Amino acid sequence: MGVIACRIAERIGVSPLQALKDFYRSATCKKFHDRSTGLYIQSDNYIAEDYLREIGFHG
């Protein structure tokens, strides 16, 4: 999860710790932990991009 948080932090300009906290509260994180979605087998970049779409980031 650290790499995912770092990717998010780089994109939106927050600290990795803040990105991790925000990610943990997201629907994307819930999907990541739900094995039935298969999200856990995707790349860190894919998961970060999925989160960024969830929050409506277009940068």
All heavy atoms as a GROMACS GRO file, in nm:
protein
  472
    1MET      N    1   0.081  -0.120   0.000
    1MET     CA    2   0.000   0.000   0.000
    1MET      C    3   0.085   0.125   0.000
    1MET      O    4   0.038   0.229  -0.041
    1MET     CB    5  -0.090   0.002   0.122
    1MET     CG    6  -0.195  -0.102   0.118
    1MET     SD    7  -0.344  -0.031   0.060
    1MET     CE    8  -0.449  -0.072   0.192
    2GLY      N    9   0.209   0.114   0.045
    2GLY     CA   10   0.296   0.230   0.049
    2GLY      C   11   0.322   0.288  -0.088
    2GLY      O   12   0.324   0.411  -0.105
    3VAL      N   13   0.343   0.201  -0.185
    3VAL     CA   14   0.370   0.249  -0.322
    3VAL      C   15   0.245   0.317  -0.378
    3VAL      O   16   0.255   0.422  -0.442
    3VAL     CB   17   0.416   0.133  -0.413
    3VAL    CG1   18   0.429   0.180  -0.555
    3VAL    CG2   19   0.546   0.074  -0.363
    4ILE      N   20   0.130   0.260  -0.352
    4ILE     CA   21   0.004   0.321  -0.398
    4ILE      C   22  -0.010   0.461  -0.338
    4ILE      O   23  -0.040   0.558  -0.409
    4ILE     CB   24  -0.117   0.233  -0.360
    4ILE    CG1   25  -0.109   0.098  -0.431
    4ILE    CG2   26  -0.247   0.304  -0.393
    4ILE    CD1   27  -0.206  -0.006  -0.379
    5ALA      N   28   0.014   0.473  -0.208
    5ALA     CA   29   0.003   0.603  -0.141
    5ALA      C   30   0.102   0.702  -0.199
    5ALA      O   31   0.068   0.820  -0.219
    5ALA     CB   32   0.024   0.587   0.009
    6CYS      N   33   0.223   0.659  -0.227
    6CYS     CA   34   0.324   0.749  -0.286
    6CYS      C   35   0.282   0.795  -0.425
    6CYS      O   36   0.300   0.913  -0.459
    6CYS     CB   37   0.459   0.680  -0.290
    6CYS     SG   38   0.537   0.669  -0.128
    7ARG      N   39   0.227   0.706  -0.504
    7ARG     CA   40   0.179   0.745  -0.638
    7ARG      C   41   0.068   0.849  -0.628
    7ARG      O   42   0.066   0.948  -0.701
    7ARG     CB   43   0.128   0.624  -0.715
    7ARG     CG   44   0.226   0.518  -0.745
    7ARG     CD   45   0.316   0.557  -0.862
    7ARG     NE   46   0.397   0.445  -0.903
    7ARG     CZ   47   0.519   0.419  -0.857
    7ARG    NH1   48   0.572   0.498  -0.767
    7ARG    NH2   49   0.588   0.317  -0.899
    8ILE      N   50  -0.025   0.827  -0.536
    8ILE     CA   51  -0.135   0.921  -0.515
    8ILE      C   52  -0.080   1.056  -0.467
    8ILE      O   53  -0.119   1.161  -0.519
    8ILE     CB   54  -0.237   0.864  -0.414
    8ILE    CG1   55  -0.307   0.742  -0.473
    8ILE    CG2   56  -0.338   0.970  -0.372
    8ILE    CD1   57  -0.385   0.659  -0.372
    9ALA      N   58   0.010   1.051  -0.370
    9ALA     CA   59   0.068   1.174  -0.314
    9ALA      C   60   0.137   1.257  -0.421
    9ALA      O   61   0.120   1.379  -0.425
    9ALA     CB   62   0.166   1.138  -0.202
   10GLU      N   63   0.213   1.191  -0.508
   10GLU     CA   64   0.282   1.261  -0.616
   10GLU      C   65   0.184   1.331  -0.709
   10GLU      O   66   0.208   1.443  -0.752
   10GLU     CB   67   0.365   1.162  -0.699
   10GLU     CG   68   0.486   1.109  -0.628
   10GLU     CD   69   0.550   0.992  -0.702
   10GLU    OE1   70   0.502   0.955  -0.813
   10GLU    OE2   71   0.648   0.937  -0.650
   11ARG      N   72   0.076   1.263  -0.739
   11ARG     CA   73  -0.021   1.316  -0.835
   11ARG      C   74  -0.101   1.433  -0.780
   11ARG      O   75  -0.130   1.528  -0.852
   11ARG     CB   76  -0.117   1.206  -0.882
   11ARG     CG   77  -0.054   1.096  -0.964
   11ARG     CD   78  -0.013   1.141  -1.105
   11ARG     NE   79  -0.122   1.197  -1.181
   11ARG     CZ   80  -0.215   1.127  -1.246
   11ARG    NH1   81  -0.214   0.996  -1.244
   11ARG    NH2   82  -0.309   1.190  -1.313
   12ILE      N   83  -0.140   1.425  -0.652
   12ILE     CA   84  -0.229   1.530  -0.600
   12ILE      C   85  -0.159   1.629  -0.508
   12ILE      O   86  -0.222   1.722  -0.459
   12ILE     CB   87  -0.354   1.471  -0.531
   12ILE    CG1   88  -0.318   1.386  -0.409
   12ILE    CG2   89  -0.435   1.390  -0.629
   12ILE    CD1   90  -0.439   1.335  -0.332
   13GLY      N   91  -0.030   1.607  -0.483
   13GLY     CA   92   0.047   1.705  -0.407
   13GLY      C   93   0.021   1.708  -0.258
   13GLY      O   94   0.014   1.814  -0.198
   14VAL      N   95   0.006   1.591  -0.200
   14VAL     CA   96  -0.008   1.580  -0.054
   14VAL      C   97   0.103   1.489  -0.003
   14VAL      O   98   0.173   1.425  -0.081
   14VAL     CB   99  -0.148   1.526  -0.012
   14VAL    CG1  100  -0.258   1.618  -0.058
   14VAL    CG2  101  -0.169   1.385  -0.063
   15SER      N  102   0.116   1.480   0.128
   15SER     CA  103   0.217   1.391   0.184
   15SER      C  104   0.174   1.245   0.164
   15SER      O  105   0.053   1.216   0.156
   15SER     CB  106   0.235   1.418   0.334
   15SER     OG  107   0.122   1.370   0.406
   16PRO      N  108   0.271   1.155   0.157
   16PRO     CA  109   0.235   1.013   0.146
   16PRO      C  110   0.147   0.965   0.262
   16PRO      O  111   0.056   0.886   0.241
   16PRO     CB  112   0.370   0.941   0.146
   16PRO     CG  113   0.463   1.041   0.086
   16PRO     CD  114   0.415   1.174   0.142
   17LEU      N  115   0.172   1.017   0.382
   17LEU     CA  116   0.090   0.978   0.496
   17LEU      C  117  -0.055   1.023   0.478
   17LEU      O  118  -0.149   0.946   0.503
   17LEU     CB  119   0.147   1.035   0.626
   17LEU     CG  120   0.070   1.000   0.753
   17LEU    CD1  121   0.059   0.849   0.772
   17LEU    CD2  122   0.135   1.065   0.874
   18GLN      N  123  -0.075   1.146   0.432
   18GLN     CA  124  -0.212   1.194   0.409
   18GLN      C  125  -0.278   1.113   0.298
   18GLN      O  126  -0.396   1.077   0.307
   18GLN     CB  127  -0.212   1.342   0.372
   18GLN     CG  128  -0.352   1.399   0.359
   18GLN     CD  129  -0.432   1.388   0.488
   18GLN    OE1  130  -0.385   1.431   0.593
   18GLN    NE2  131  -0.549   1.329   0.482
   19ALA      N  132  -0.203   1.083   0.193
   19ALA     CA  133  -0.258   1.002   0.083
   19ALA      C  134  -0.300   0.865   0.133
   19ALA      O  135  -0.406   0.814   0.096
   19ALA     CB  136  -0.155   0.990  -0.029
   20LEU      N  137  -0.219   0.805   0.220
   20LEU     CA  138  -0.251   0.674   0.274
   20LEU      C  139  -0.378   0.680   0.359
   20LEU      O  140  -0.466   0.595   0.346
   20LEU     CB  141  -0.134   0.621   0.356
   20LEU     CG  142  -0.149   0.480   0.412
   20LEU    CD1  143  -0.163   0.378   0.300
   20LEU    CD2  144  -0.031   0.446   0.501
   21LYS      N  145  -0.388   0.782   0.444
   21LYS     CA  146  -0.508   0.798   0.528
   21LYS      C  147  -0.633   0.813   0.442
   21LYS      O  148  -0.736   0.750   0.468
   21LYS     CB  149  -0.493   0.919   0.619
   21LYS     CG  150  -0.395   0.900   0.731
   21LYS     CD  151  -0.382   1.029   0.811
   21LYS     CE  152  -0.283   1.016   0.924
   21LYS     NZ  153  -0.270   1.141   0.999
   22ASP      N  154  -0.624   0.896   0.339
   22ASP     CA  155  -0.738   0.918   0.251
   22ASP      C  156  -0.773   0.791   0.173
   22ASP      O  157  -0.890   0.757   0.158
   22ASP     CB  158  -0.710   1.033   0.154
   22ASP     CG  159  -0.698   1.167   0.225
   22ASP    OD1  160  -0.743   1.180   0.340
   22ASP    OD2  161  -0.641   1.260   0.163
   23PHE      N  162  -0.670   0.722   0.126
   23PHE     CA  163  -0.693   0.597   0.052
   23PHE      C  164  -0.764   0.494   0.139
   23PHE      O  165  -0.857   0.428   0.094
   23PHE     CB  166  -0.561   0.542  -0.002
   23PHE     CG  167  -0.578   0.414  -0.079
   23PHE    CD1  168  -0.634   0.414  -0.206
   23PHE    CD2  169  -0.539   0.293  -0.024
   23PHE    CE1  170  -0.651   0.296  -0.276
   23PHE    CE2  171  -0.556   0.174  -0.094
   23PHE     CZ  172  -0.612   0.175  -0.220
   24TYR      N  173  -0.722   0.482   0.264
   24TYR     CA  174  -0.783   0.384   0.355
   24TYR      C  175  -0.932   0.408   0.376
   24TYR      O  176  -1.006   0.315   0.404
   24TYR     CB  177  -0.713   0.382   0.491
   24TYR     CG  178  -0.605   0.277   0.501
   24TYR    CD1  179  -0.473   0.313   0.518
   24TYR    CD2  180  -0.636   0.142   0.492
   24TYR    CE1  181  -0.374   0.217   0.528
   24TYR    CE2  182  -0.538   0.045   0.501
   24TYR     CZ  183  -0.408   0.083   0.519
   24TYR     OH  184  -0.310  -0.013   0.528
   25ARG      N  185  -0.976   0.531   0.361
   25ARG     CA  186  -1.118   0.564   0.380
   25ARG      C  187  -1.199   0.555   0.250
   25ARG      O  188  -1.318   0.584   0.249
   25ARG     CB  189  -1.132   0.703   0.438
   25ARG     CG  190  -1.083   0.716   0.580
   25ARG     CD  191  -1.118   0.850   0.639
   25ARG     NE  192  -1.035   0.957   0.586
   25ARG     CZ  193  -0.928   1.007   0.645
   25ARG    NH1  194  -0.889   0.959   0.760
   25ARG    NH2  195  -0.858   1.104   0.590
   26SER      N  196  -1.137   0.514   0.143
   26SER     CA  197  -1.202   0.518   0.011
   26SER      C  198  -1.273   0.389  -0.027
   26SER      O  199  -1.244   0.281   0.027
   26SER     CB  200  -1.097   0.550  -0.096
   26SER     OG  201  -1.012   0.438  -0.116
   27ALA      N  202  -1.362   0.402  -0.124
   27ALA     CA  203  -1.428   0.284  -0.181
   27ALA      C  204  -1.327   0.199  -0.256
   27ALA      O  205  -1.339   0.075  -0.259
   27ALA     CB  206  -1.540   0.329  -0.275
   28THR      N  207  -1.226   0.261  -0.316
   28THR     CA  208  -1.123   0.186  -0.388
   28THR      C  209  -1.049   0.094  -0.291
   28THR      O  210  -1.020  -0.022  -0.325
   28THR     CB  211  -1.024   0.281  -0.457
   28THR    OG1  212  -1.096   0.366  -0.547
   28THR    CG2  213  -0.918   0.204  -0.534
   29CYS      N  214  -1.019   0.142  -0.172
   29CYS     CA  215  -0.951   0.058  -0.074
   29CYS      C  216  -1.040  -0.059  -0.032
   29CYS      O  217  -0.993  -0.171  -0.016
   29CYS     CB  218  -0.911   0.140   0.048
   29CYS     SG  219  -0.808   0.050   0.166
   30LYS      N  220  -1.168  -0.032  -0.017
   30LYS     CA  221  -1.261  -0.141   0.017
   30LYS      C  222  -1.261  -0.247  -0.093
   30LYS      O  223  -1.258  -0.367  -0.065
   30LYS     CB  224  -1.402  -0.086   0.038
   30LYS     CG  225  -1.417  -0.010   0.168
   30LYS     CD  226  -1.561   0.038   0.185
   30LYS     CE  227  -1.580   0.111   0.315
   30LYS     NZ  228  -1.531   0.246   0.318
   31LYS      N  229  -1.260  -0.202  -0.219
   31LYS     CA  230  -1.253  -0.297  -0.331
   31LYS      C  231  -1.120  -0.371  -0.330
   31LYS      O  232  -1.115  -0.490  -0.363
   31LYS     CB  233  -1.272  -0.225  -0.465
   31LYS     CG  234  -1.411  -0.175  -0.489
   31LYS     CD  235  -1.432  -0.128  -0.632
   31LYS     CE  236  -1.334  -0.024  -0.676
   31LYS     NZ  237  -1.362   0.033  -0.808
   32PHE      N  238  -1.011  -0.301  -0.296
   32PHE     CA  239  -0.879  -0.361  -0.291
   32PHE      C  240  -0.875  -0.478  -0.192
   32PHE      O  241  -0.813  -0.581  -0.217
   32PHE     CB  242  -0.776  -0.255  -0.252
   32PHE     CG  243  -0.636  -0.305  -0.238
   32PHE    CD1  244  -0.560  -0.333  -0.351
   32PHE    CD2  245  -0.579  -0.324  -0.113
   32PHE    CE1  246  -0.429  -0.380  -0.338
   32PHE    CE2  247  -0.449  -0.369  -0.100
   32PHE     CZ  248  -0.374  -0.397  -0.212
   33HIS      N  249  -0.944  -0.464  -0.080
   33HIS     CA  250  -0.945  -0.567   0.023
   33HIS      C  251  -1.052  -0.674   0.000
   33HIS      O  252  -1.053  -0.775   0.071
   33HIS     CB  253  -0.963  -0.504   0.161
   33HIS     CG  254  -0.841  -0.431   0.208
   33HIS    ND1  255  -0.726  -0.495   0.244
   33HIS    CD2  256  -0.815  -0.299   0.220
   33HIS    CE1  257  -0.634  -0.406   0.278
   33HIS    NE2  258  -0.687  -0.287   0.264
   34ASP      N  259  -1.138  -0.654  -0.096
   34ASP     CA  260  -1.242  -0.752  -0.129
   34ASP      C  261  -1.189  -0.841  -0.242
   34ASP      O  262  -1.184  -0.800  -0.357
   34ASP     CB  263  -1.369  -0.679  -0.173
   34ASP     CG  264  -1.482  -0.773  -0.209
   34ASP    OD1  265  -1.461  -0.897  -0.215
   34ASP    OD2  266  -1.593  -0.722  -0.232
   35ARG      N  267  -1.150  -0.961  -0.208
   35ARG     CA  268  -1.088  -1.051  -0.307
   35ARG      C  269  -1.178  -1.078  -0.428
   35ARG      O  270  -1.128  -1.107  -0.536
   35ARG     CB  271  -1.047  -1.182  -0.242
   35ARG     CG  272  -0.930  -1.165  -0.149
   35ARG     CD  273  -0.862  -1.299  -0.129
   35ARG     NE  274  -0.735  -1.281  -0.062
   35ARG     CZ  275  -0.619  -1.274  -0.124
   35ARG    NH1  276  -0.614  -1.286  -0.254
   35ARG    NH2  277  -0.508  -1.260  -0.057
   36SER      N  278  -1.307  -1.067  -0.411
   36SER     CA  279  -1.398  -1.097  -0.522
   36SER      C  280  -1.386  -0.995  -0.635
   36SER      O  281  -1.425  -1.025  -0.748
   36SER     CB  282  -1.542  -1.105  -0.474
   36SER     OG  283  -1.591  -0.977  -0.437
   37THR      N  284  -1.332  -0.877  -0.607
   37THR     CA  285  -1.319  -0.775  -0.712
   37THR      C  286  -1.197  -0.797  -0.801
   37THR      O  287  -1.192  -0.748  -0.913
   37THR     CB  288  -1.308  -0.633  -0.653
   37THR    OG1  289  -1.183  -0.621  -0.583
   37THR    CG2  290  -1.424  -0.602  -0.561
   38GLY      N  291  -1.096  -0.866  -0.747
   38GLY     CA  292  -0.973  -0.888  -0.822
   38GLY      C  293  -0.882  -0.766  -0.829
   38GLY      O  294  -0.777  -0.770  -0.893
   39LEU      N  295  -0.920  -0.658  -0.763
   39LEU     CA  296  -0.839  -0.536  -0.769
   39LEU      C  297  -0.700  -0.559  -0.708
   39LEU      O  298  -0.602  -0.501  -0.755
   39LEU     CB  299  -0.911  -0.421  -0.698
   39LEU     CG  300  -0.845  -0.283  -0.710
   39LEU    CD1  301  -0.836  -0.238  -0.855
   39LEU    CD2  302  -0.923  -0.180  -0.629
   40TYR      N  303  -0.692  -0.645  -0.610
   40TYR     CA  304  -0.564  -0.669  -0.543
   40TYR      C  305  -0.456  -0.725  -0.636
   40TYR      O  306  -0.337  -0.716  -0.605
   40TYR     CB  307  -0.582  -0.761  -0.422
   40TYR     CG  308  -0.616  -0.904  -0.459
   40TYR    CD1  309  -0.517  -1.000  -0.466
   40TYR    CD2  310  -0.747  -0.940  -0.489
   40TYR    CE1  311  -0.548  -1.131  -0.501
   40TYR    CE2  312  -0.778  -1.069  -0.524
   40TYR     CZ  313  -0.678  -1.165  -0.530
   40TYR     OH  314  -0.708  -1.293  -0.566
   41ILE      N  315  -0.494  -0.780  -0.749
   41ILE     CA  316  -0.394  -0.835  -0.841
   41ILE      C  317  -0.349  -0.734  -0.948
   41ILE      O  318  -0.260  -0.762  -1.026
   41ILE     CB  319  -0.442  -0.964  -0.911
   41ILE    CG1  320  -0.565  -0.940  -0.997
   41ILE    CG2  321  -0.468  -1.073  -0.809
   41ILE    CD1  322  -0.607  -1.059  -1.082
   42GLN      N  323  -0.409  -0.617  -0.946
   42GLN     CA  324  -0.372  -0.512  -1.041
   42GLN      C  325  -0.244  -0.442  -0.995
   42GLN      O  326  -0.205  -0.452  -0.879
   42GLN     CB  327  -0.485  -0.410  -1.055
   42GLN     CG  328  -0.615  -0.468  -1.105
   42GLN     CD  329  -0.603  -0.526  -1.245
   42GLN    OE1  330  -0.532  -0.475  -1.329
   42GLN    NE2  331  -0.672  -0.636  -1.267
   43SER      N  332  -0.183  -0.367  -1.084
   43SER     CA  333  -0.060  -0.295  -1.050
   43SER      C  334  -0.090  -0.179  -0.956
   43SER      O  335  -0.203  -0.130  -0.948
   43SER     CB  336   0.007  -0.242  -1.176
   43SER     OG  337  -0.067  -0.134  -1.230
   44ASP      N  338   0.015  -0.135  -0.887
   44ASP     CA  339   0.002  -0.020  -0.798
   44ASP      C  340  -0.047   0.103  -0.873
   44ASP      O  341  -0.131   0.177  -0.823
   44ASP     CB  342   0.136   0.011  -0.730
   44ASP     CG  343   0.181  -0.101  -0.638
   44ASP    OD1  344   0.095  -0.172  -0.584
   44ASP    OD2  345   0.303  -0.115  -0.619
   45ASN      N  346   0.006   0.124  -0.993
   45ASN     CA  347  -0.036   0.240  -1.073
   45ASN      C  348  -0.184   0.232  -1.110
   45ASN      O  349  -0.254   0.332  -1.106
   45ASN     CB  350   0.048   0.251  -1.200
   45ASN     CG  351   0.187   0.300  -1.173
   45ASN    OD1  352   0.211   0.369  -1.075
   45ASN    ND2  353   0.280   0.264  -1.259
   46TYR      N  354  -0.230   0.113  -1.146
   46TYR     CA  355  -0.372   0.095  -1.182
   46TYR      C  356  -0.461   0.129  -1.062
   46TYR      O  357  -0.561   0.200  -1.075
   46TYR     CB  358  -0.398  -0.048  -1.228
   46TYR     CG  359  -0.541  -0.072  -1.265
   46TYR    CD1  360  -0.584  -0.054  -1.397
   46TYR    CD2  361  -0.636  -0.112  -1.172
   46TYR    CE1  362  -0.717  -0.074  -1.433
   46TYR    CE2  363  -0.769  -0.132  -1.206
   46TYR     CZ  364  -0.807  -0.113  -1.337
   46TYR     OH  365  -0.939  -0.132  -1.372
   47ILE      N  366  -0.423   0.080  -0.944
   47ILE     CA  367  -0.502   0.105  -0.824
   47ILE      C  368  -0.503   0.253  -0.789
   47ILE      O  369  -0.607   0.310  -0.755
   47ILE     CB  370  -0.451   0.019  -0.707
   47ILE    CG1  371  -0.470  -0.130  -0.742
   47ILE    CG2  372  -0.523   0.053  -0.578
   47ILE    CD1  373  -0.394  -0.225  -0.653
   48ALA      N  374  -0.386   0.317  -0.800
   48ALA     CA  375  -0.378   0.461  -0.774
   48ALA      C  376  -0.467   0.538  -0.871
   48ALA      O  377  -0.540   0.629  -0.830
   48ALA     CB  378  -0.234   0.509  -0.783
   49GLU      N  379  -0.464   0.502  -0.998
   49GLU     CA  380  -0.548   0.569  -1.098
   49GLU      C  381  -0.696   0.546  -1.070
   49GLU      O  382  -0.778   0.636  -1.088
   49GLU     CB  383  -0.512   0.522  -1.239
   49GLU     CG  384  -0.380   0.573  -1.288
   49GLU     CD  385  -0.374   0.725  -1.300
   49GLU    OE1  386  -0.474   0.787  -1.338
   49GLU    OE2  387  -0.267   0.780  -1.268
   50ASP      N  388  -0.731   0.427  -1.024
   50ASP     CA  389  -0.870   0.397  -0.988
   50ASP      C  390  -0.915   0.488  -0.874
   50ASP      O  391  -1.024   0.545  -0.877
   50ASP     CB  392  -0.883   0.250  -0.949
   50ASP     CG  393  -1.026   0.202  -0.942
   50ASP    OD1  394  -1.107   0.240  -1.030
   50ASP    OD2  395  -1.059   0.127  -0.848
   51TYR      N  396  -0.828   0.506  -0.775
   51TYR     CA  397  -0.858   0.595  -0.664
   51TYR      C  398  -0.874   0.739  -0.713
   51TYR      O  399  -0.967   0.809  -0.673
   51TYR     CB  400  -0.750   0.586  -0.556
   51TYR     CG  401  -0.765   0.692  -0.451
   51TYR    CD1  402  -0.863   0.682  -0.353
   51TYR    CD2  403  -0.684   0.805  -0.451
   51TYR    CE1  404  -0.879   0.782  -0.257
   51TYR    CE2  405  -0.699   0.905  -0.356
   51TYR     CZ  406  -0.797   0.892  -0.260
   51TYR     OH  407  -0.814   0.990  -0.166
   52LEU      N  408  -0.783   0.784  -0.798
   52LEU     CA  409  -0.789   0.921  -0.848
   52LEU      C  410  -0.918   0.946  -0.927
   52LEU      O  411  -0.977   1.053  -0.918
   52LEU     CB  412  -0.666   0.952  -0.934
   52LEU     CG  413  -0.534   0.955  -0.855
   52LEU    CD1  414  -0.416   0.963  -0.950
   52LEU    CD2  415  -0.532   1.068  -0.754
   53ARG      N  416  -0.963   0.845  -1.001
   53ARG     CA  417  -1.093   0.857  -1.070
   53ARG      C  418  -1.205   0.868  -0.968
   53ARG      O  419  -1.299   0.945  -0.985
   53ARG     CB  420  -1.117   0.737  -1.162
   53ARG     CG  421  -1.048   0.747  -1.296
   53ARG     CD  422  -1.094   0.638  -1.392
   53ARG     NE  423  -1.064   0.504  -1.343
   53ARG     CZ  424  -0.947   0.442  -1.358
   53ARG    NH1  425  -0.848   0.501  -1.421
   53ARG    NH2  426  -0.929   0.319  -1.312
   54GLU      N  427  -1.196   0.788  -0.860
   54GLU     CA  428  -1.299   0.792  -0.757
   54GLU      C  429  -1.314   0.931  -0.697
   54GLU      O  430  -1.426   0.978  -0.674
   54GLU     CB  431  -1.264   0.693  -0.646
   54GLU     CG  432  -1.359   0.700  -0.528
   54GLU     CD  433  -1.317   0.615  -0.410
   54GLU    OE1  434  -1.237   0.520  -0.425
   54GLU    OE2  435  -1.367   0.645  -0.298
   55ILE      N  436  -1.203   0.999  -0.672
   55ILE     CA  437  -1.209   1.130  -0.608
   55ILE      C  438  -1.229   1.243  -0.710
   55ILE      O  439  -1.236   1.360  -0.672
   55ILE     CB  440  -1.086   1.158  -0.520
   55ILE    CG1  441  -0.958   1.168  -0.602
   55ILE    CG2  442  -1.076   1.055  -0.407
   55ILE    CD1  443  -0.839   1.224  -0.524
   56GLY      N  444  -1.236   1.207  -0.837
   56GLY     CA  445  -1.260   1.307  -0.939
   56GLY      C  446  -1.140   1.391  -0.978
   56GLY      O  447  -1.155   1.502  -1.026
   57PHE      N  448  -1.019   1.336  -0.955
   57PHE     CA  449  -0.896   1.408  -0.989
   57PHE      C  450  -0.870   1.398  -1.138
   57PHE      O  451  -0.869   1.289  -1.194
   57PHE     CB  452  -0.778   1.352  -0.910
   57PHE     CG  453  -0.650   1.424  -0.939
   57PHE    CD1  454  -0.625   1.548  -0.883
   57PHE    CD2  455  -0.555   1.368  -1.022
   57PHE    CE1  456  -0.506   1.615  -0.909
   57PHE    CE2  457  -0.436   1.433  -1.048
   57PHE     CZ  458  -0.411   1.556  -0.992
   58HIS      N  459  -0.848   1.512  -1.202
   58HIS     CA  460  -0.821   1.515  -1.346
   58HIS      C  461  -0.694   1.593  -1.374
   58HIS      O  462  -0.696   1.691  -1.446
   58HIS     CB  463  -0.937   1.581  -1.422
   58HIS     CG  464  -1.069   1.516  -1.399
   58HIS    ND1  465  -1.095   1.386  -1.431
   58HIS    CD2  466  -1.182   1.565  -1.344
   58HIS    CE1  467  -1.220   1.357  -1.399
   58HIS    NE2  468  -1.275   1.462  -1.344
   59GLY      N  469  -0.583   1.553  -1.316
   59GLY     CA  470  -0.461   1.632  -1.333
   59GLY      C  471  -0.363   1.568  -1.414
   59GLY      O  472  -0.274   1.524  -1.439
   0.00000   0.00000   0.00000
